[in-house]
Amino acid sequence: MPQNSYLVGLIGSGIGPSLSPALHEREADRQGLRYLYRLLDLDTLGVGPEAVGDLVRAARDLGFDGLNITHPCKQLVIGHLDELAPQAEALGAVNTVVFEGGRAVGHNTDVTGFAASFARGLPDVPLERVVQLGAGGAGAAVAHAVLTLGAGHVTVVDAMADRAADLAAALNRHFGADRATAATPDTLGALLAHADGVVHATPTGMAAHPGLPFPAELLHPGLWVAEVVYRPLETELLRTARAIGCATLDGGGMAVFQAVDAFRLFTGREPDSARMLADIAELAGVAGARS
């Protein structure tokens, strides 16, 4: 008899506002599944990121079917898993853990999630010269996705020079020499003047971190702008870029498509991405009105 009841969770810090529980549970309800999505918030539990291994083991022992993993545990969790899917191994980060026969297997659906969102929302934009702002966990995933989609070259810009250099080196190892370089924020003006598009992968623009990640005058109509932030769906960067004629992509698609891939991994069932895209628009709108 096929399984129709699932227990999954999310491990991370400050995850109270996450829309993942609602996204997963709404789709499960439509498919006639019993599906409980629980938050395992490090802050609420009063433990540090190093507790992720204990939490993964506890979840496995308690009969969870899987876990999503978010900041600041995506790298730390790797040492506590039995196996990594190729994408997670290449990225050095895990955002989804599936329990299979007592084994914990790590996956990364951030890469596929951003790639699917980009292909849907900006299907025909040029990709020869891409600038990416932010080299953290989300930045690593989207940089891999952009190069997987066929970008000629990605320049990774981060205030932490070492972090940008490490990501660029990892991209070149995976995709071939000279596909990525690192740069510092003071070069953004010159970089964006000659770029096809910019991917924004820092927290700036979130409800708790409002504002623009760089001066508005660096934008120009020939630039496409892709955002990773999804709360709010329309960040100040997207609003400003759209006003001057840039093609834009909000962060909602990445949030949905990584959830689509995680739901499939947890249940073996095919979720309806169109319904989930409608869900995120509604959920993020309500959340935006509250915040």
C-alpha positions in Angstrom: 0.0 0.0 0.0 1.5 3.4 -1.0 2.6 5.7 1.8 0.1 8.6 2.3 1.4 10.1 5.6 4.6 12.2 5.9 6.5 13.9 8.6 9.1 16.4 7.5 10.8 19.5 9.0 13.1 22.4 8.5 16.3 23.0 10.5 17.7 26.5 10.6 18.1 29.7 12.6 15.3 32.3 12.8 13.0 30.3 10.6 9.7 31.3 12.2 8.5 33.3 9.2 9.4 30.6 6.7 6.7 29.9 4.1 8.0 26.3 3.5 5.5 24.7 5.9 2.5 26.3 4.1 3.9 25.6 0.6 4.4 21.9 1.3 1.3 21.3 3.4 -1.1 23.0 0.9 0.2 20.9 -2.0 0.0 17.7 0.1 -3.6 18.6 1.1 -4.5 18.9 -2.6 -3.0 15.5 -3.2 -4.9 13.9 -0.4 -1.8 13.3 1.8 -1.4 13.7 5.6 1.7 15.9 5.7 3.1 17.5 8.7 5.9 20.1 8.3 7.6 21.1 11.5 10.1 23.9 12.2 13.2 22.9 14.2 14.5 26.5 14.9 17.9 26.6 16.5 17.0 29.9 18.2 13.8 28.5 19.7 15.6 25.4 20.8 18.5 27.5 22.3 21.2 25.5 20.5 24.0 26.5 18.0 24.5 25.4 14.4 26.8 22.6 15.6 23.7 20.8 17.0 22.5 20.0 13.4 23.9 16.5 13.6 22.0 15.7 16.8 18.8 17.1 15.3 19.2 15.1 12.1 19.8 11.9 14.2 16.8 12.7 16.4 14.6 13.3 13.4 15.6 10.0 11.8 15.0 8.2 15.1 11.6 9.8 15.5 10.5 8.6 12.0 10.8 11.8 10.0 10.8 11.1 6.2 13.1 14.0 5.5 14.3 17.5 6.4 15.0 20.8 4.7 18.2 22.5 5.9 18.7 26.3 5.7 21.1 28.9 7.1 23.5 28.4 8.9 23.6 24.6 8.6 23.8 23.8 4.8 27.6 23.1 5.0 27.7 21.9 8.6 25.1 19.1 8.0 27.3 17.3 5.4 29.5 15.6 8.0 26.4 14.0 9.6 25.1 12.4 6.4 25.6 8.9 4.9 25.6 9.9 1.3 25.5 13.0 -1.0 23.7 13.4 -4.3 26.1 14.6 -7.0 24.7 18.2 -7.1 25.1 18.6 -3.3 28.6 17.2 -3.4 29.6 19.6 -6.2 28.2 22.5 -4.3 29.4 21.5 -0.9 26.0 22.4 0.5 22.8 20.5 1.4 19.3 21.9 1.7 17.3 18.7 1.6 17.9 15.4 3.5 15.9 12.3 2.7 15.8 9.3 5.1 16.0 6.1 3.1 16.2 2.8 4.9 17.9 4.3 7.9 20.4 6.3 5.8 20.5 10.1 5.6 21.0 11.2 2.0 21.8 14.9 1.2 20.5 16.8 -1.8 20.6 20.4 -3.0 17.4 21.7 -4.7 18.5 25.4 -4.5 20.5 24.9 -7.8 17.7 23.2 -9.7 15.1 25.6 -8.1 16.8 28.7 -9.3 17.6 27.2 -12.7 13.9 26.3 -13.2 12.7 29.7 -12.1 15.2 31.5 -14.4 14.4 29.4 -17.4 10.7 30.1 -16.9 10.9 33.8 -16.0 13.9 35.1 -18.2 14.0 32.5 -21.0 15.6 34.5 -23.7 18.0 36.9 -22.0 21.7 37.0 -23.0 24.1 35.2 -20.6 27.5 36.0 -21.9 28.5 38.3 -19.0 26.7 37.9 -15.7 27.5 39.7 -12.4 26.4 38.1 -9.2 26.3 40.0 -5.9 26.7 37.7 -2.9 28.8 34.6 -2.4 27.1 33.0 0.6 25.0 29.7 0.6 22.4 31.0 -1.7 25.0 32.7 -3.9 26.9 29.4 -4.4 23.7 27.7 -5.5 22.6 30.4 -8.0 26.1 30.8 -9.5 26.2 27.0 -10.2 22.7 27.3 -11.7 23.6 30.3 -13.9 26.6 28.5 -15.3 24.6 25.3 -15.8 22.1 27.4 -17.8 25.0 28.3 -20.2 26.4 31.6 -18.9 29.7 32.5 -20.5 31.3 34.1 -17.5 30.2 34.9 -14.0 31.8 37.6 -11.8 31.2 37.0 -8.2 31.1 40.2 -6.0 31.2 40.0 -2.3 32.3 42.3 0.5 34.2 39.3 1.9 36.9 39.0 -0.7 38.0 35.5 0.5 34.5 34.2 0.1 34.1 35.5 -3.4 37.5 34.1 -4.4 36.7 30.7 -2.9 33.4 30.5 -4.8 35.0 31.6 -8.1 37.7 28.9 -7.6 35.1 26.3 -6.9 33.1 27.3 -10.0 36.2 27.1 -12.2 37.0 23.6 -10.9 33.5 22.4 -11.7 32.8 24.2 -15.0 36.3 24.8 -16.4 39.0 27.4 -16.2 38.1 31.1 -16.6 34.3 30.7 -16.3 34.3 32.8 -13.0 36.3 35.5 -11.4 36.0 37.3 -8.0 35.6 41.0 -7.5 35.0 43.6 -4.8 31.9 45.9 -4.5 33.9 49.0 -5.5 34.2 47.6 -9.0 30.4 47.1 -9.5 29.9 50.3 -11.5 32.4 49.2 -14.2 31.2 45.6 -14.1 27.5 46.4 -14.5 28.1 48.9 -17.3 29.3 46.0 -19.5 27.2 43.1 -18.1 24.2 41.4 -19.6 22.6 40.8 -16.2 22.9 40.8 -12.5 21.9 38.2 -9.9 21.3 39.6 -6.4 22.0 37.0 -3.7 22.4 39.0 -0.4 19.8 39.6 2.3 19.4 43.3 1.3 15.9 44.0 0.3 14.3 41.6 2.8 11.7 43.0 5.2 14.3 43.0 7.9 17.1 44.5 5.7 15.3 47.1 3.4 17.0 49.1 0.8 19.1 48.7 -2.4 22.2 46.5 -2.5 24.0 49.1 -4.7 23.3 52.6 -6.0 20.3 52.8 -8.3 22.3 54.8 -10.9 24.4 51.7 -11.7 21.3 50.1 -13.3 20.6 50.6 -17.0 17.8 49.3 -19.3 20.0 46.8 -21.1 20.5 44.9 -17.8 18.3 42.0 -16.6 18.0 41.7 -12.9 17.3 38.4 -11.0 16.5 38.4 -7.3 16.8 35.7 -4.7 14.9 37.5 -1.9 11.2 36.5 -1.9 9.9 38.3 1.2 8.8 40.7 -0.2 8.3 39.5 -3.7 8.9 43.0 -5.0 12.1 44.3 -3.5 13.3 47.8 -3.9 15.9 46.6 -6.4 13.2 44.9 -8.6 10.9 48.0 -8.3 13.7 50.3 -9.3 15.0 48.1 -12.1 11.5 47.6 -13.6 10.9 51.3 -13.6 13.8 52.0 -15.9 12.9 49.1 -18.2 15.0 46.2 -17.0 13.7 42.6 -17.4 13.3 41.2 -13.9 12.8 38.0 -12.0 11.6 37.9 -8.4 12.8 35.3 -5.8 9.4 33.6 -5.5 10.1 31.1 -8.3 13.3 29.8 -6.7 11.5 29.4 -3.4 8.7 27.4 -5.1 10.9 25.3 -7.4 13.3 24.2 -4.7 10.2 23.2 -2.7 8.8 21.4 -5.7 12.0 19.3 -6.0 12.1 18.7 -2.2 8.5 17.6 -2.1 9.2 15.1 -5.0 12.2 13.8 -3.1 10.2 13.4 0.2 7.1 11.7 -1.3 8.0 10.4 -4.8 5.0 12.2 -6.1 4.8 15.0 -8.7 3.8 18.4 -7.2 1.9 21.0 -9.3 4.3 23.9 -9.7 1.7 26.2 -11.1 -0.5 25.8 -8.1 2.5 26.3 -5.8 3.5 29.5 -7.7 0.0 30.8 -7.0 0.4 29.8 -3.3 3.7 31.8 -2.9 2.2 34.9 -4.5 -0.7 34.7 -2.0 1.4 33.7 1.0 4.2 36.3 0.4 1.6 39.0 -0.2 -0.1 38.2 3.1 3.3 38.1 4.9 4.3 41.4 3.3 1.1 43.0 4.5 1.8 41.9 8.0 5.5 42.9 8.1 
